Amino acid sequence: MAKSSGSKASRLAAEERMLEQQREEIMRRTQELEQKLKVLPTVIEAQEEQRRALAKRRAAAAGRAISPYTLGGGGRRTRARGTQTPSRQRYAAQVKTMALLIALAIIFTLLWRVVPAS
């Protein structure tokens, strides 16, 4: 069976409309990307500036310990006498715990002796 040329023309028209829509979509997307491409260098520069500012703040917070202008004096910094290291704190907590357990054992032993055996 031969198809009529009218349906072929309508199919071609539909394909043309579809292709035209795709072309418009591509053009719109191209324009969006070009706009982003124009803005991108300023965004990158702003991010770099923020990164530099953050690095500068961190360096200032670190103080003279990492300053490139210090003359020697490197090595380990001594701790202040008032601060304790975590291992010292842990040891102190263990000593307190043992002392409390010994005191509790003594109390139970004294109560055990006082309570009459029934």
C-alpha positions as CSV (number, residue, x, y, z in Angstrom):
1,M,0.0,0.0,0.0
2,A,1.3,3.4,-0.9
3,K,1.1,6.1,1.7
4,S,-0.3,9.5,0.8
5,S,2.2,12.3,0.4
6,G,0.2,14.4,2.9
7,S,1.3,12.2,5.8
8,K,4.9,12.4,4.6
9,A,4.6,16.2,4.5
10,S,3.2,16.3,8.0
11,R,5.9,14.0,9.3
12,L,8.5,16.3,7.7
13,A,6.9,19.4,9.2
14,A,6.8,17.7,12.6
15,E,10.5,16.8,12.3
16,E,11.3,20.4,11.3
17,R,9.4,21.7,14.3
18,M,11.3,19.3,16.5
19,L,14.6,20.2,15.0
20,E,13.8,23.9,15.3
21,Q,13.0,23.4,19.0
22,Q,16.2,21.5,19.5
23,R,18.1,24.3,17.8
24,E,16.5,26.9,20.0
25,E,17.3,24.9,23.1
26,I,20.9,24.6,21.9
27,M,21.1,28.3,21.2
28,R,19.6,29.1,24.7
29,R,22.1,26.7,26.4
30,T,25.0,28.2,24.4
31,Q,24.0,31.7,25.6
32,E,23.8,30.5,29.2
33,L,27.2,28.9,29.0
34,E,28.7,32.0,27.4
35,Q,27.3,34.1,30.2
36,K,28.8,31.7,32.8
37,L,32.1,31.8,30.9
38,K,32.1,35.6,31.2
39,V,31.4,35.5,34.9
40,L,33.7,32.6,35.8
41,P,37.0,34.5,35.9
42,T,35.6,37.0,38.5
43,V,34.2,34.1,40.6
44,I,37.5,32.3,40.5
45,E,39.3,35.4,41.4
46,A,37.0,36.0,44.4
47,Q,37.5,32.4,45.5
48,E,41.3,32.8,45.3
49,E,41.1,36.1,47.3
50,Q,39.0,34.3,50.0
51,R,41.5,31.5,50.1
52,R,44.4,33.9,50.4
53,A,42.6,35.8,53.2
54,L,41.9,32.6,55.0
55,A,45.6,31.5,54.7
56,K,46.7,34.9,56.0
57,R,44.3,34.7,59.0
58,R,45.6,31.2,59.8
59,A,49.2,32.4,59.6
60,A,48.4,35.3,61.8
61,A,46.7,33.0,64.3
62,A,49.7,30.6,64.3
63,G,51.8,33.5,65.5
64,R,55.6,33.8,65.4
65,A,56.1,30.1,65.5
66,I,55.9,29.7,61.7
67,S,56.8,33.2,60.7
68,P,59.5,33.4,58.0
69,Y,61.0,36.5,59.6
70,T,62.0,34.8,62.9
71,L,65.7,34.3,63.5
72,G,66.2,30.7,64.6
73,G,64.7,29.9,67.9
74,G,63.0,26.9,66.4
75,G,62.6,23.6,68.1
76,R,60.0,22.5,70.5
77,R,58.1,25.0,72.5
78,T,58.1,24.5,76.3
79,R,54.7,24.1,77.9
80,A,53.5,26.3,80.6
81,R,53.6,24.7,84.1
82,G,49.9,25.0,84.6
83,T,48.8,22.9,81.7
84,Q,48.8,19.1,81.7
85,T,49.2,16.8,78.8
86,P,46.3,14.4,78.1
87,S,48.5,11.4,79.4
88,R,49.0,13.2,82.7
89,Q,45.3,13.9,82.9
90,R,44.5,10.3,82.2
91,Y,46.9,9.1,84.8
92,A,45.4,11.5,87.4
93,A,42.0,10.2,86.6
94,Q,43.2,6.6,87.1
95,V,44.7,7.5,90.4
96,K,41.5,9.1,91.6
97,T,39.4,6.1,90.4
98,M,41.7,3.7,92.3
99,A,41.6,5.8,95.5
100,L,37.8,5.9,95.3
101,L,37.5,2.1,94.7
102,I,39.8,1.4,97.7
103,A,37.7,3.7,99.9
104,L,34.6,1.9,98.7
105,A,36.1,-1.5,99.4
106,I,37.1,-0.3,103.0
107,I,33.5,0.9,103.6
108,F,32.0,-2.4,102.4
109,T,34.5,-4.3,104.6
110,L,33.6,-2.3,107.6
111,L,29.8,-2.7,106.9
112,W,30.3,-6.5,106.4
113,R,31.9,-6.8,109.9
114,V,29.3,-4.6,111.6
115,V,26.2,-6.4,110.1
116,P,25.4,-9.4,112.3
117,A,25.5,-12.8,110.6
118,S,22.1,-14.3,110.6
